[in-house]
């Protein structure tokens, strides 16, 4: 049902390059709404609600809000707090005290679960509210929706970084291992292969957490690719592990949701390859740059993020609740999408992994179906970067014939 009163929005979990576009889409839609009287921004997610730390978004300057649309990371601050029952009861007290009838939360599956729990509590608290989740995760692992705002830009950065560092590895004839975010789903890592325009170009090997690989098979693949091309670039998800491997790639520390902190797989693999091939191997970890490197922003990603924020307001004011906004792809060329919604229960606590059919038979790369899915989401902003993933020319290397006997270095 349509309600009259105030609204509040928060940002949760790991930020993204485009998360603020969703916030701005919501702000601008709320300004046009007759139902929303004041629109609050909760500072640091649920924490801001618990401690009544929120700002009046309607009093922010319009021009500044438009600039926030292109600002990376979470303008309101974010949180990984997993609310307990007492926290949720406190949220309801705050909502009632401030006449908040609409709650919007930008986040991933854990955030959608929090939305659903608040929605269920509102139904038994004699306080009418409409609650809508706004999708966000660079990991692209929310089910139902075609893709998640944040993924396209993170994928664009990862694919571009692979192309950049590959030229360095090629120049030296070295090995490079790049570690990319992805705990249980390898969407970003797989997307690095979008930049591989010819067989000899990087990444030569791509390993996702959806597969387990025998260490001997891994080293054999490395030998084959390095011997063939004279250099080797490997893209690997942070959640990748060998079957029955004792390689330490996780920390004993966990986050607020009980997830182990990942990291170190690139170094472990790099050491293995260097020992096996006898050539210099370097490693890099993209880390938080995947969530905040605004120069890699995808225009499609920005457009989607803004649209889901705007759509969330419109659907809530029309009476919808306990739903998350989804993106449905209508065509690839040109890329066209529409916003729909799904129940929060269909999304919360679930993970969308890369389909097995989109991973190649050798389990060291992805298929053309994956490339066709990811490429439209990774197009750049014209005012910042050229569209698409960078592609650099190479000399054709017209060799001359030698005139002396082969040199053997002493």
N, C-alpha and C positions, 0 to 999 in steps of 0.2 A: 504494500500500500504506500501511497505517497504521504510523506510526513513534512511537517513544518518545524524548523528548528536549526540548530547549529550542526556543523560537520567537523570531523577531524581526520587528518591523514598522517601516516607515519611511514618511514622507510626502514627496512629490516635486512639483516644478513649482509653478505659481501656486496658492496656497491658495484656499479658498472659505469661505463662511459656515458650511457644514455639514461640512467635512472632518473635524472632530473627532468628529462623531457616528459616522462610520465607525470611527474609532480606538476609541471607547468601545464600540461594538458588538463589535469584535474582542476587546477586553480582557475584557468580561463573558462572552463565549462561551468564551474561553480559560480563564477561571477555572473553568468547568464541565467542562473537558475533562480526561479521564484521561491523554491522550497528552502534553499540554504540561506540563512540569515548572516551567519559569521562562519568563516572557514579557518579552523585552527590547524597549525602544523605542530605535531608532537616532536619534541627534540629527543633524538636517540631512541626512536621507536617506542616500544611499550614502556620503557623507562620514563619517557616524557609524560605519558599518561599517568603512571603510578605516582609521580612526584609533581604533577600539574605544571610541567615545564613545557608550555607551548606558546606559539606566537600567532598573531592575527595576520593571516596571509592576505586578507583583503586590504590591509593597510600598507602592504608593500607596493613600491613604485612599479607601474606597469612596464616601463622600459627595463628596469632591473630584472623583473620576472622573466622577460623575454630573453635576457642574457643568461639567466640561470638555466634556461632550456639547453644551452650548449656547454654547460659547465660540468666537468666530470665529478664523480663520486657523489656522496649523498649530501645535498645542501642542508637538510634538516639534521644531519647526523644519523648514524645507524646503530643497531644493537643486535646481539645474538642471544638476548635473553629468552629463555624458554619459560613462559609464564606458568606458575603453578596455580592451584585452585584459589589460594588467598590473593594472588595477584589479579586473577580474573574478577574476583569479588570487588576488589579495590577499583578496577577499571569501571565496573558498573556504577559504583558510587560516584566516580568522577564524571561519567557520562551524564548521570542524573543531575549532579550539582551544576553542570555547565549547559544543561539542556541540549546535549549532543544526541542527535537522532540518526546521524550517518557516520559510519566508520569505514575508512579505506586504508588498506595496508599493502605497500609495495614490497614484494618479496618472493622467495621461492617456496618449496613445498612445506617447510617448517612454518613459515609465515602464514601460508594458507590454512594450515592446521590451527594456528592461533586464531585466525579469523573465524573458522568454523566453531571453535569452542566458545568464543565470545558470542557468536550468533545463537548458539544453543542456550547459553546462559541468559541472553536477552529475552528469549521466548518464555522463560519461567520466572523472569524478574519483574514482570508487570511494567516493562519499559520498552515501548515500541521503538525498534531501530531497524535500519536497513544497512547491511554490511556486505561490502564487495571487496574481493581480493584483486590486486593488480599484479600481473606476472612480471617477474624480474629474475633472471639468473644467467650469468655468462656461461654456465655449464650446459644450458639448453636441455635440462633433464626433467622439465615438467611434462606430465602426460597430457593428452587431449589436444593441447595447443600445437599448431604446426611448428612453431619455434618460439623462443623466449627473447624478449627485448634484453639486450646486453650481449647476446651471443654473436650476432653479426659483426659487431665492432671488435670484440675480443678475438674472433676468428680472423678478422682482417689483420689485426696486429700480429697474431702468431704466424700467419702465412707470410706476411711481409718480412717479419724478423728472420724467418727461415731463408727467404731469398737473399736478404742482406748478408747474413753470416755465411751462407753457402759460398758466396763469392770469395770470402776470406779463406775458407777451407780449400776451395779449388785452387786459389793462388799458391798456397803452400803445399798442396797435396796431402792435407791432413784429414783427420776425422773430427766432426763436431756433433755433440749430442745436446739436444735442446729439450728441457723439461717444461711441460705445459700443464696448466691446471686441468683437473678432471679426476675426481676421486673414484667414482664408479661408472662414469660415462665419458667416453672419449671424443665428444663432438668437436671441441676446439682443436684437439690434436689431429683428428681426421681432416679437418678443414685446411690444415697446412698443405695438403696435397693438391688443393685447388690451384696453388701457384706453380705446380710442376707441369710446365707446358710441353716438355719433351722428356723422353725416357731417361736421358743422361743427367737431367737437372734434379735439384733437390726438392723435397726430401726423398732420399732413396729408400728409406725404411721408415715405417710408421707403426707404432705399437700402442694399442689402446688397452684400457683396463678390462674391456669385455672379453679379452682373450688371455690365455696362459700359454706361454711359449717355453719350449725346452731350451735350456742354456746352450746346448751344443748346436741346436738348430739356429739360434740367434747368432752365434759366432760364425756359423757356416754362411748365413745370409750376409753378414758383414764382409767376410772374405770375398764372396762372389761379387758384391756391389763395388767394393774398393778395387778389386783386381780389374773390373770391367771399366770403371770410370776414372780411376786414379785419385779419387777423393770420396769421402763418404759423409753424408749428413743424415742423422737419425732424429726423428721427432717422437717423443715418448710422453705419455700421460703420467702425471705424478702418482696415480694409483696403480700403475702397471707393476706386475710382479711375476716372476717365474714360478712355474709349478714347483712346489716343494722347495722354494728358495729360502735361504737364510740371509739374503742380502738385506741389510737394515735400511729401509726407506721410510720408516715411520718413527715418530717421536713418542715417548712415553706420555707426553702431555696430550690432553684432549680439550676440545672447545666446550662451550656451554651445552651443546646438544649431544655430547659424548662421542663426537667424531675424533678419531686420532688425527693429529697434525701430520701431514705428509710432507715429504721433501727428501731429496738425496738420491733419487733413482738415476738422474742424469750422471752424477759423479760416479755412482757404482758401475753403471754401464760403460762409461768412458774409460774407467780403469781396466775393466775387463777387455775392452776392445784394444786398448793400447798394449796390454800385455800379450794379447793374441796376435795382433797384426804387426807389432813392432814399429808402429809409426806414432807420431805425436797425436794425441787426442785431447780436445778441449771440450768443456761443457758450459752451458749457460742455463739459467733458470729465469724465465720471464717474470714469474712472481706477480706482485701487485700491479705491475705495468699493464697487465691484461684487463684490469678493472678501471684504469684511470688515464690511459694514454690517449688523450682527446684527439690528437692529430690522426689517429687511426679510425675516427668515427665513421661508421657506415651511414649513408643517407637513408637507406631502407630501415636500418635499425632505429635511427632518430624518428623517422616517420611512424614506425610501429609503436615505439615507446610513447610518443605523444598521443597517438590514437587510443591506446588502451587506457591511459589516464583519463582522457576526455570521455570515453565510452563508459567507464566505470561510474562517473558522476551522472551521466544521462540515464543509465539503467537504474541506478539507485533511486534517483528522483522520480523515475517512472514506477517505482514500487518493487523492483527486484531486490532480493537479498539472499545471503548465504550462497553466493556464486563467485566465480573467478572469471575475469574476462579472458577470452582465448583469441588466437589469431588463426584464421583459416585462409590458406593459399588458394587463389583462384586461377592464377596463371604464372608461368615462369618468365616468359619473354613477350611483353614486358611483365615485370613482377607486379602482381595485383593481389591485395589481401582485403579481407573484411574482418571486423570484430564480431565475435559471438560470445557466448558464455557457457559455463558448465558448473555443476554443483561443486562446492568446495570439497565434499566428501569424495568426489571422483578424482581429485588431484592430491589432496593432503597425504603426506607420507609415502607417496609413490615416486618411482624413478623411471624416466624414459632413457633406455640405453640405445646405443647404436645398433640397428638391426643386424643380425648375423649375415643376412644377404648383402649388406653394404660393406662387409669386410672381405678382402680378397681371400682366395683359397690358401695362400701361404700364410695368412694372418699377420702379414707385415706391411699392410697397406689397405687402402679403401678402393671401392669400385666407382665406376662412372655415375651410378645412381646417387651415391653420396655427393659427388662433385656437383651434379645437376641440382641437388637439393640445396647445397650450401652456397654455391657461387652467387645467386641473386641477392643473398642476404649480406654480402660482403662488399657492396659497391660503395665507393668513397664519396665524400663531400667535395663538390667541384671547387669551392672557394679555399679548400685546404689542401687537397691532394688530387692527383689524377684518379679517375675511376678505376676500379679493379685492383688486382694485385700487381705490384711492380714486376716488370720483365725486362731484363737487361741483355743487350747484344753481346756476342762473343766473336772474337776473330775467327775466321774460317781456317786459319793456320795452314797456309800454303807453304809446306816445308821445302827446303832446298836439299840437294843431295850432298852428303859429306864427302870430303876429299882426303881425310886422314884416317888412319886406323882408329878403332874405338879406344877412347881414353879410359884407363883404369886408374882411379884415384888412389894414391898411396896413403 
